[in-house]
Amino acid sequence: MADPIHQFEIHKIFSLGHIGNQEIAFTNSSAYMFGAVALVSVLMIGGSAGRALIPSRFQSVAELSYEFVSGTVRSSIGEEGMKFFPFVFSLFMFILTANLIGIIPYTFTVTSHLIVAVALALMVFLTVFLYGLYKNGLSFFKLFVPHGIPIYILPLVTVIEVISFLSRPVSHSVRLFANMLAGHITLKVFAGFVTSLSALGAIGIFGAVLPLAMTTALTALELLVAFLQAYVFTILTCIYLNDALHPGH
């Protein structure tokens, strides 16, 4: 049976140079990230270029994506939060596209790598922190002092709130990384069963029916998970951005 971890290996395509003793290389992970950005760009530019009164399928997908994310931003942050719409929309479309690409056999899932998920989560965290300070000044730290807390437990609650805030990048990234990693490993294991049993002849083919059915069902489930993980990452981003706009609310 093929190694289910092999699909996550990063391979160098070509070298970009060196910084000290560290080589900087363009990898398969880089290529798939560029591919995801290119696909999103083609979808949005191509979908909005014609602007037909009766939209094509291409235009409909672009408009539905726009309306879905804008509705999520408005419902989570309010009209004031639309200033962050380009940022949130870019995150959602990149993660969704990268997740969907990874479901195609023999491709690479960039969001199954912790470093990619952490980079996205840290970008959100720093945006929230820096914009919160820029907009609210020291009032941003009201975020760590909830209203209505008795004074005698306020220090403890404040410490818990600070730890919770600092741990956001961890929970934000691990949720995406772990779900994509686990789903693809499970798919690979069941697909390996199908291949191994099919090699045993007629009896093996009969025995491979159940793993094949499971693989098909898991693939459908992974399609749902690909969308849900992009949505969960996006909605959490909106919730965190709301803290930057309205600390202490």
SVG drawing of the C-alpha trace seen along z (x, -y; Angstrom):
<svg xmlns="http://www.w3.org/2000/svg" viewBox="-31 -56 57 71">
<polyline fill="none" stroke="black" stroke-width="0.4" points="0.0,0.0 1.3,-3.5 2.5,-5.7 -0.4,-8.1 2.1,-10.7 3.9,-10.8 1.3,-13.1 2.4,-15.9 6.1,-15.9 7.5,-19.2 9.8,-18.9 12.1,-21.6 11.4,-22.7 14.2,-25.1 16.5,-27.2 16.0,-31.0 19.3,-31.6 20.7,-31.5 20.5,-33.7 23.6,-32.7 23.7,-28.9 19.9,-28.6 18.7,-27.8 15.6,-29.6 13.7,-27.3 10.5,-27.4 8.7,-24.2 5.6,-22.3 3.9,-24.0 4.8,-27.4 3.5,-26.3 0.1,-25.2 -0.3,-28.4 0.5,-30.4 -2.0,-28.2 -4.7,-28.9 -4.2,-32.6 -4.2,-32.4 -7.5,-30.4 -9.2,-32.9 -7.9,-35.8 -9.2,-34.2 -12.6,-33.5 -13.1,-37.0 -11.6,-39.0 -13.3,-36.8 -16.5,-36.7 -16.8,-40.4 -15.5,-41.4 -18.7,-40.9 -21.3,-41.9 -24.1,-40.6 -27.7,-41.2 -28.3,-37.5 -25.1,-36.2 -23.1,-33.2 -22.2,-30.4 -18.8,-31.9 -20.2,-35.3 -22.8,-33.6 -20.0,-31.8 -18.1,-35.1 -21.2,-37.0 -22.3,-34.2 -18.8,-34.2 -18.8,-37.9 -22.3,-38.1 -21.6,-35.1 -18.5,-36.7 -20.0,-40.2 -23.0,-38.9 -20.8,-37.1 -18.8,-40.3 -21.9,-42.5 -23.6,-40.0 -20.4,-39.5 -18.9,-42.9 -21.5,-45.3 -21.3,-47.8 -18.1,-49.3 -16.4,-46.0 -16.7,-46.2 -13.4,-48.0 -11.9,-44.6 -13.9,-42.9 -11.0,-42.6 -8.8,-41.0 -11.5,-38.5 -12.6,-37.7 -9.0,-37.0 -8.6,-34.6 -11.8,-32.8 -11.2,-32.3 -7.6,-31.3 -8.3,-28.7 -11.4,-27.3 -9.5,-27.0 -6.5,-25.4 -8.7,-22.9 -10.6,-22.0 -7.4,-21.6 -6.1,-19.2 -9.1,-16.9 -8.0,-16.1 -5.9,-12.9 -2.1,-13.4 -2.3,-17.1 -1.0,-18.9 -2.9,-20.4 -1.1,-23.5 -3.5,-24.0 -2.6,-20.6 0.8,-22.1 1.0,-23.8 3.3,-26.5 0.8,-27.7 -2.1,-27.7 0.0,-29.4 1.1,-32.1 -2.5,-32.9 -3.6,-32.9 -0.7,-35.1 -1.6,-37.6 -5.1,-37.8 -3.8,-38.1 -1.4,-40.9 -4.0,-42.7 -6.4,-42.6 -3.8,-43.7 -2.2,-46.5 -5.5,-47.9 -7.0,-47.7 -4.2,-49.8 -4.4,-52.2 -8.1,-52.8 -8.6,-52.6 -5.3,-53.4 -4.9,-52.1 -8.7,-51.6 -8.1,-48.4 -6.9,-46.7 -10.5,-46.9 -10.8,-43.7 -9.0,-42.0 -11.3,-43.5 -14.8,-42.2 -17.7,-44.4 -19.5,-43.3 -16.7,-41.2 -16.3,-41.5 -13.1,-43.3 -11.8,-40.5 -11.6,-38.0 -10.8,-40.7 -7.0,-39.9 -7.6,-36.2 -10.2,-36.9 -7.8,-39.4 -5.0,-36.8 -7.3,-34.2 -8.4,-36.8 -4.8,-37.6 -3.9,-34.0 -7.0,-33.3 -6.1,-36.2 -2.5,-35.1 -3.6,-31.5 -5.9,-32.6 -3.3,-31.9 -2.8,-28.4 -6.4,-27.4 -7.1,-29.3 -4.4,-27.5 -4.5,-24.0 -8.2,-23.7 -7.6,-24.2 -4.4,-22.2 -5.6,-19.2 -8.9,-18.8 -7.3,-18.9 -4.5,-16.6 -6.7,-14.0 -9.2,-13.9 -6.6,-13.4 -4.8,-10.7 -8.1,-8.8 -8.8,-9.1 -5.4,-7.8 -5.7,-4.8 -9.1,-3.7 -7.8,-4.2 -4.8,-2.1 -7.1,0.7 -9.0,0.6 -5.7,0.8 -4.3,3.6 -7.4,5.8 -8.0,5.3 -4.6,6.9 -5.8,10.1 -8.1,11.1 -11.8,11.7 -12.1,12.2 -10.0,9.1 -12.2,7.1 -15.3,8.2 -13.6,7.3 -12.6,3.9 -16.3,2.8 -16.7,1.6 -13.4,-0.4 -14.3,-1.9 -17.7,-2.9 -16.1,-4.5 -13.6,-6.3 -16.4,-7.7 -18.3,-8.8 -15.2,-10.3 -14.5,-12.3 -18.0,-13.8 -17.4,-14.6 -14.1,-16.2 -15.8,-18.5 -18.0,-19.6 -15.1,-19.9 -13.1,-22.0 -15.9,-24.5 -16.6,-24.4 -13.0,-24.9 -12.7,-27.9 -15.9,-29.3 -14.9,-28.6 -11.6,-30.3 -13.4,-33.3 -16.0,-33.6 -13.4,-33.4 -11.5,-36.1 -14.6,-38.3 -15.1,-37.7 -11.5,-38.7 -11.7,-41.8 -14.9,-42.8 -12.8,-42.9 -10.4,-45.3 -13.3,-47.6 -15.3,-47.3 -13.0,-46.2 -14.8,-45.4 -18.2,-45.0"/>
</svg>
